């Protein structure tokens, strides 16, 4: 009888291996599901069953003197332990299959063997799909040809004498005994294991039973490894997205422009870790402020990348032109900026992508602003003197839709004189297209207009909060499906006197 500490030791290896793999699953939190933990428990129990049978199994030939047969059984247990350690370390599928082949040979003391795997399911390259042990590829190919002419009945895996098997007639074989075992997983057939012995009638039913449990565990180990790799890949992706989100967050203005003549409040929320909405501000000489807002088609990392590009284009083009003849011409008007931005984006924007944007240049010395709309949402406006809320119905085409010089014909400037107390609401379509009600209703421009009519008298921060509170109530219980950006600009009652 073997020492019980040996059994306890291997049980400890099983538990530690299971915990190690479970720890890998739990790292990112992505696979902490009951079914995945049950899969790991089943894997441990399967290996425990194999080890128990090897531990209790008597040496071949019946009763023997104490210690007889212990060395072969110890080698078999060590092979199984090696498989556990491979799973614990999270090694490659190739290494698990190699261990399977070598361990199977050692377990039944085969003279030769090979392993045929399906690359599409086994997680291997085609060059690694066949592995050999004491057998040449030519020998395996010849055996495959003979085996293809006759299939064993369902549930039969042992051929006691190949010379007597149909398909081998007239071709005496060096290897007489064959054990062929399919590798079947939960969803796929991964391949076939072939074990050979020179002498006939040398494979035992006990060998088959042990190998069936062992190969099932090996396939389960492969599936676990794939799940672990998927979990770790998801974790890395989440970490990369977190970094991208932090970078993108750093691109969003934290310190809004402040002045005695206007009040600004902003809100931005991405539908995913990173988004495609953007806005920015730039002070220009002569008491002017440039405000840009935009929305990149699509979501996620690609949209965020183009958002960063657009921000860079904004800061590059809104620089002073030293060749300008007068002060007002030193910076491009909105329509000219959009044409130049469209030309710049031709080189970096995918053909299927486009960007909507609006650029405003507010001149609070002259008490007016000029803006151009490149396919973006209509500007919502409250006119204090007329006590009226309306949308500017301006025209314009999105950036990247026409990629030649003809684009400039599709973008126009619009001028407007503002009054103290006027309010401008700028937003992206994630606001007006937010879903609520029965899940298909949209927040809409009309509802946004009503909220401004009810809150125009407040400061910019109060107006923004009022609109967002109503938006959140409308969408309660539904996930955000598009990035949301909202800017509120209120022109204060006291405006600056003209410069002398």
C-alpha positions in Angstrom: 0.0 0.0 0.0 1.4 3.4 -1.0 2.0 6.0 1.7 -1.2 8.1 2.2 0.8 11.3 2.1 1.5 10.7 -1.6 -2.3 10.8 -2.2 -2.7 13.9 0.0 0.2 15.6 -1.8 -1.4 15.1 -5.2 -4.8 16.2 -3.9 -3.0 19.4 -2.8 -1.6 19.9 -6.3 -5.1 19.5 -7.7 -6.6 22.1 -5.4 -3.7 24.5 -5.9 -3.9 24.1 -9.7 -7.7 24.7 -9.6 -7.3 27.8 -7.5 -4.5 29.1 -9.7 -6.6 28.8 -12.8 -9.7 30.2 -11.0 -7.5 33.1 -10.0 -6.6 33.7 -13.6 -10.3 33.7 -14.5 -11.1 36.2 -11.7 -8.4 38.7 -12.5 -10.4 40.8 -14.9 -13.8 39.8 -13.4 -15.0 39.0 -16.9 -15.4 35.2 -16.4 -16.4 35.0 -12.8 -19.5 33.0 -13.8 -21.0 29.9 -12.1 -20.5 27.9 -15.2 -16.8 28.7 -15.5 -16.2 27.8 -11.9 -18.1 24.6 -12.4 -15.9 23.8 -15.3 -12.8 24.2 -13.2 -14.3 22.0 -10.5 -15.1 19.3 -13.0 -11.5 19.5 -14.3 -10.1 19.0 -10.8 -12.5 16.1 -10.0 -11.6 14.4 -13.3 -7.9 14.5 -12.5 -8.7 13.4 -9.0 -10.5 10.4 -10.4 -7.5 9.5 -12.6 -5.1 9.8 -9.8 -7.2 7.7 -7.5 -7.5 4.9 -10.0 -3.7 5.0 -10.7 -3.1 5.0 -7.0 -5.3 2.0 -6.3 -4.6 0.1 -9.5 -2.6 -3.0 -9.0 0.5 -3.7 -11.2 -0.1 -5.6 -14.4 -0.1 -9.3 -13.9 -2.1 -9.4 -10.6 -0.6 -9.7 -7.1 3.0 -8.8 -6.8 5.6 -8.3 -4.1 5.4 -5.0 -2.2 6.9 -2.2 -4.3 6.5 -4.1 -7.6 5.0 -1.9 -10.3 5.3 1.2 -8.1 7.8 2.8 -10.4 5.5 2.7 -13.5 2.5 3.8 -11.6 4.6 6.7 -10.1 5.6 7.7 -13.6 2.0 7.8 -14.7 1.0 9.9 -11.7 3.9 12.3 -12.4 2.7 12.6 -16.0 -0.7 13.6 -14.8 0.8 16.0 -12.3 2.8 17.6 -15.1 -0.5 18.3 -17.0 -1.9 20.0 -13.9 1.2 22.1 -13.6 0.9 23.2 -17.3 -2.7 24.3 -16.7 -1.6 26.0 -13.6 1.1 28.0 -15.4 -1.3 28.8 -18.3 1.1 27.4 -21.0 0.3 26.9 -24.6 -2.0 24.4 -26.3 1.0 22.8 -28.0 2.6 22.0 -24.7 -0.6 20.5 -23.3 -1.0 18.3 -26.4 2.6 17.2 -26.2 2.2 16.3 -22.6 -0.9 14.4 -23.5 0.9 12.3 -26.1 3.9 11.6 -23.9 1.8 10.8 -20.8 -0.5 8.5 -22.8 2.5 6.6 -24.1 4.0 6.3 -20.6 0.6 5.2 -19.1 0.0 2.3 -21.4 3.7 1.7 -22.2 3.1 2.1 -25.9 5.9 1.5 -28.4 4.9 4.4 -30.7 2.1 6.9 -31.1 0.9 9.9 -33.0 -1.7 12.6 -32.6 -3.8 14.1 -35.4 -5.4 17.4 -34.4 -8.0 19.7 -36.1 -6.2 23.1 -36.4 -9.5 25.0 -36.6 -10.5 23.9 -33.1 -7.2 22.8 -31.4 -5.8 26.3 -31.3 -2.7 25.3 -33.3 -1.1 26.2 -36.6 -1.4 23.6 -39.4 2.3 22.7 -39.0 1.8 21.7 -35.4 -1.5 19.8 -36.0 0.3 16.4 -36.1 2.7 15.2 -33.4 4.7 11.9 -33.5 6.3 9.7 -30.9 8.8 7.1 -32.1 7.1 7.1 -35.5 7.9 8.7 -38.8 5.4 10.8 -40.7 5.6 8.2 -43.6 4.7 5.4 -41.2 1.8 7.4 -39.8 0.6 8.2 -43.4 0.7 4.5 -44.4 -1.3 3.6 -41.3 -3.9 6.3 -42.0 -4.4 5.0 -45.5 -5.2 1.5 -44.2 -7.4 2.8 -41.3 -9.5 4.9 -43.6 -10.8 1.8 -45.4 -12.5 0.5 -42.3 -14.1 2.3 -39.3 -14.4 0.5 -36.0 -18.0 0.2 -34.6 -19.2 3.0 -32.3 -17.7 2.5 -28.8 -14.8 0.3 -30.0 -11.3 1.8 -29.7 -8.9 -1.2 -29.6 -7.7 -3.3 -32.4 -5.9 -6.4 -31.0 -4.2 -7.4 -34.2 -3.8 -5.0 -37.2 -2.9 -8.0 -39.4 -6.5 -9.2 -39.0 -8.3 -5.9 -39.3 -10.1 -5.2 -42.6 -8.0 -2.8 -44.8 -4.7 -4.4 -43.6 -5.0 -7.7 -45.4 -1.8 -8.7 -47.3 0.3 -6.0 -45.6 2.0 -7.4 -42.5 2.4 -4.8 -39.9 5.4 -4.0 -37.6 2.9 -2.7 -35.0 0.2 -5.2 -34.2 -1.9 -3.6 -31.4 -3.7 -0.2 -31.9 -5.7 1.9 -29.5 -7.3 4.9 -31.2 -9.1 7.5 -29.0 -11.0 10.5 -30.1 -10.4 13.8 -28.3 -13.9 15.3 -27.8 -14.7 18.5 -26.0 -17.9 20.2 -25.0 -18.5 21.6 -28.4 -15.9 20.3 -30.8 -13.9 17.2 -31.8 -10.3 18.2 -31.5 -8.6 15.2 -33.1 -7.6 11.5 -32.7 -4.9 9.9 -30.5 -3.2 6.7 -31.9 -1.2 4.4 -29.6 0.7 1.4 -31.0 2.4 -1.7 -29.6 4.5 -4.2 -31.5 2.9 -7.3 -29.9 -0.7 -8.2 -30.5 -3.4 -8.3 -27.8 -1.4 -6.0 -25.4 -3.9 -3.2 -24.7 -6.1 -3.7 -21.6 -9.6 -2.4 -21.0 -8.2 -0.7 -17.9 -5.7 1.2 -20.1 -8.6 2.4 -22.2 -10.6 3.5 -19.2 -7.7 5.5 -17.7 -6.9 7.1 -21.1 -10.5 8.1 -21.7 -10.6 10.0 -18.5 -7.1 11.4 -19.1 -7.8 12.6 -22.6 -11.1 14.2 -21.5 -9.2 16.1 -18.9 -6.6 17.2 -21.4 -9.2 18.6 -23.7 -10.9 20.3 -20.8 -7.5 21.8 -19.9 -7.2 23.1 -23.5 -10.7 24.7 -23.3 -9.8 26.2 -19.9 -6.6 27.6 -21.3 -8.5 29.3 -24.1 -10.9 30.8 -21.6 -8.0 32.0 -19.5 -6.3 33.6 -22.5 -9.6 35.2 -23.5 -10.0 36.5 -19.9 -6.5 37.9 -19.8 -6.9 39.4 -23.3 -10.1 41.1 -22.2 -8.3 42.3 -19.1 -5.5 43.8 -21.2 -8.1 45.4 -23.5 -9.9 46.9 -20.5 -6.6 48.2 -19.2 -5.8 49.8 -22.5 -9.2 51.3 -22.8 -8.9 52.7 -19.3 -5.6 54.4 -20.4 -7.3 55.6 -23.6 -10.2 56.9 -21.5 -7.8 58.8 -19.2 -5.9 60.3 -22.2 -9.2 61.3 -23.8 -10.4 62.8 -20.5 -7.3 64.9 -20.4 -8.2 66.3 -23.8 -11.6 67.6 -22.6 -11.3 71.1 -21.2 -11.4 71.2 -17.4 -11.0 74.9 -17.0 -13.8 76.5 -18.9 -13.3 80.1 -20.2 -14.3 82.7 -17.7 -15.1 86.3 -18.3 -17.4 89.0 -16.9 -19.4 89.0 -20.1 -20.5 85.4 -20.5 -21.1 82.2 -18.5 -20.4 78.6 -19.7 -21.2 75.2 -18.4 -20.5 71.8 -20.0 -21.3 68.1 -19.7 -19.8 65.2 -21.5 -20.5 61.4 -21.2 -19.2 58.6 -23.4 -21.4 55.6 -24.2 -18.3 53.4 -24.0 -14.9 53.7 -22.2 -13.9 56.2 -24.9 -16.1 58.2 -27.2 -16.2 60.3 -30.3 -17.7 63.6 -29.0 -15.5 66.6 -28.6 -15.6 70.2 -27.7 -12.9 72.9 -27.1 -12.4 76.6 -26.6 -9.7 79.0 -27.8 -9.3 82.6 -26.8 -8.5 84.9 -29.8 -7.2 88.4 -29.8 -9.7 91.3 -29.7 -12.1 89.9 -27.1 -13.1 86.9 -29.1 -13.7 83.3 -28.2 -13.7 80.3 -30.6 -15.9 77.4 -29.5 -16.0 74.1 -31.4 -18.2 71.0 -30.9 -18.2 67.8 -32.9 -19.2 64.2 -33.2 -17.3 61.5 -35.0 -19.3 58.8 -36.6 -19.1 55.5 -34.8 -18.0 54.8 -31.2 -15.1 53.4 -29.3 -11.4 53.6 -30.0 -11.6 54.6 -33.6 -14.0 57.4 -33.0 -11.8 58.6 -30.0 -8.7 58.6 -32.3 -10.4 60.8 -34.8 -11.7 63.0 -32.0 -8.1 63.6 -31.0 -7.2 64.4 -34.6 -10.0 66.9 -34.9 -8.9 68.6 -31.7 -5.3 68.9 -33.1 -6.7 70.3 -36.4 -8.7 72.9 -34.5 -5.6 74.2 -32.6 -3.4 74.1 -35.7 -5.8 76.0 -38.0 -6.9 78.6 -35.5 -3.5 80.1 -35.4 -2.6 83.6 -36.4 -1.8 84.2 -40.0 1.2 86.6 -40.1 0.5 87.5 -43.8 -3.0 88.8 -43.0 -3.6 92.5 -44.0 -5.8 93.3 -41.1 -6.6 92.1 -37.6 -9.8 90.4 -38.5 -8.3 88.3 -41.3 -5.6 86.8 -39.1 -7.8 83.9 -38.1 -10.0 81.9 -40.4 -13.8 82.4 -40.4 -15.8 79.3 -39.5 -16.6 78.3 -43.1 -13.0 78.6 -44.1 -11.9 76.6 -41.1 -14.3 73.8 -42.0 -13.0 73.7 -45.6 -9.4 73.5 -44.4 -10.3 70.8 -41.8 -12.1 68.8 -44.4 -8.9 68.9 -46.6 -6.8 67.8 -43.7 -9.1 64.9 -42.7 -9.0 63.5 -46.3 -5.6 61.9 -45.4 -6.5 60.3 -42.1 -10.3 59.6 -42.1 -11.6 56.2 -43.3 -13.9 56.4 -46.3 -16.8 55.1 -44.3 -16.3 57.8 -41.5 -17.3 61.4 -41.2 -17.4 64.1 -38.6 -20.2 66.6 -37.8 -19.1 69.8 -36.2 -20.0 73.4 -35.5 -17.6 76.3 -34.9 -18.6 79.6 -33.3 -16.5 82.7 -33.0 -18.0 84.9 -30.4 -17.0 88.6 -30.5 -18.1 90.1 -27.2 -16.7 93.5 -28.1 -19.0 93.8 -31.1 -21.8 91.9 -29.3 -22.3 89.2 -32.0 -21.0 85.8 -33.2 -20.5 84.0 -36.5 -20.7 80.3 -36.9 -20.7 77.5 -39.5 -22.4 74.2 -39.2 -20.9 71.1 -40.8 -23.8 68.7 -40.6 -24.0 69.1 -36.8 -27.1 69.4 -34.6 -29.0 72.7 -34.9 -28.1 75.4 -32.4 -30.8 76.0 -29.8 -31.1 79.7 -28.8 -33.0 81.9 -26.4 -33.4 85.6 -27.5 -33.9 87.7 -24.3 -35.4 90.8 -26.0 -37.9 88.9 -28.0 -38.4 86.3 -25.2 -38.3 83.6 -27.8 -36.6 80.1 -28.0 -35.8 78.8 -31.5 -33.3 76.7 -33.5 -31.0 78.2 -36.1 -31.9 76.5 -39.3 -28.5 76.7 -41.0 -27.2 74.4 -43.7 -23.9 72.6 -44.0 -22.4 69.2 -44.9 -20.4 66.9 -42.6 -16.6 66.7 -42.8 -15.3 63.9 -44.9 -18.5 63.4 -46.9 -17.1 65.3 -49.9 -13.4 65.0 -50.2 -12.4 67.6 -52.7 -12.3 71.4 -53.1 -16.0 71.5 -53.9 -16.7 71.0 -50.2 -16.4 74.7 -49.4 -19.6 75.4 -51.5 -21.6 73.3 -49.0 -20.7 75.3 -45.9 -21.9 78.8 -45.1 -21.3 81.4 -42.3 -24.2 82.7 -40.3 -23.9 86.0 -38.4 -26.0 86.9 -35.4 -26.1 89.8 -32.9 -26.7 88.7 -29.4 -28.3 90.6 -26.5 -27.5 90.5 -22.7 -29.4 87.5 -21.2 -29.4 85.5 -24.4 -28.6 81.7 -24.1 -27.0 79.4 -26.6 -27.4 75.6 -26.2 -25.0 73.4 -28.2 -25.1 69.7 -28.1 -24.5 66.4 -29.9 -27.1 64.0 -31.2 -26.6 61.7 -28.1 -28.8 64.2 -26.3 -31.8 64.5 -28.6 -31.6 60.8 -29.7 -31.5 59.4 -26.2 -34.0 56.7 -25.7 -36.7 56.4 -23.1 -40.4 55.9 -22.6 -41.1 52.5 -24.2 -37.4 52.1 -25.3 -38.0 53.5 -28.8 -39.1 57.1 -28.0 -36.4 59.7 -28.4 -35.8 62.8 -26.2 -36.1 65.0 -29.3 -35.5 68.6 -30.2 -39.0 69.7 -29.1 -38.5 68.5 -25.6 -35.1 70.1 -25.4 -36.6 73.4 -26.6 -39.3 73.2 -23.9 -36.7 72.7 -21.2 -34.8 75.9 -22.3 -38.1 77.8 -22.2 -38.6 76.7 -18.6 -35.0 77.5 -17.4 -33.5 80.4 -19.5 -33.6 82.7 -16.5 -31.1 80.6 -14.6 -27.3 80.7 -14.8 -25.6 78.5 -17.4 -24.9 75.8 -14.8 -28.5 75.8 -13.6 -29.9 75.5 -17.2 -27.5 72.6 -17.9 -28.5 70.8 -14.7 -32.2 71.3 -15.4 -31.9 69.8 -18.9 -29.8 66.9 -17.7 -32.2 66.1 -14.8 -35.1 65.9 -17.3 -33.0 63.8 -19.7 -32.0 61.4 -17.0 -35.6 61.0 -15.9 -36.7 60.4 -19.5 -34.0 57.7 -20.1 -34.2 56.1 -16.6 -33.8 52.3 -16.9 -32.3 52.4 -20.4 -28.5 52.3 -21.2 -26.9 55.2 -22.9 -26.4 54.2 -26.6 -24.5 57.2 -27.9 -22.0 59.8 -26.5 -23.6 62.8 -25.0 -22.2 66.4 -24.9 -24.0 69.6 -23.8 -22.7 73.1 -23.7 -24.7 76.1 -22.3 -23.4 79.6 -23.0 -25.3 82.6 -21.4 -24.4 86.2 -22.2 -24.5 88.2 -19.1 -26.4 91.4 -18.6 -23.3 93.6 -18.4 -21.3 93.7 -21.7 -17.9 95.3 -22.2 -17.6 98.8 -23.6 -15.9 99.1 -27.0 -12.1 99.3 -27.0 -10.8 102.8 -27.4 
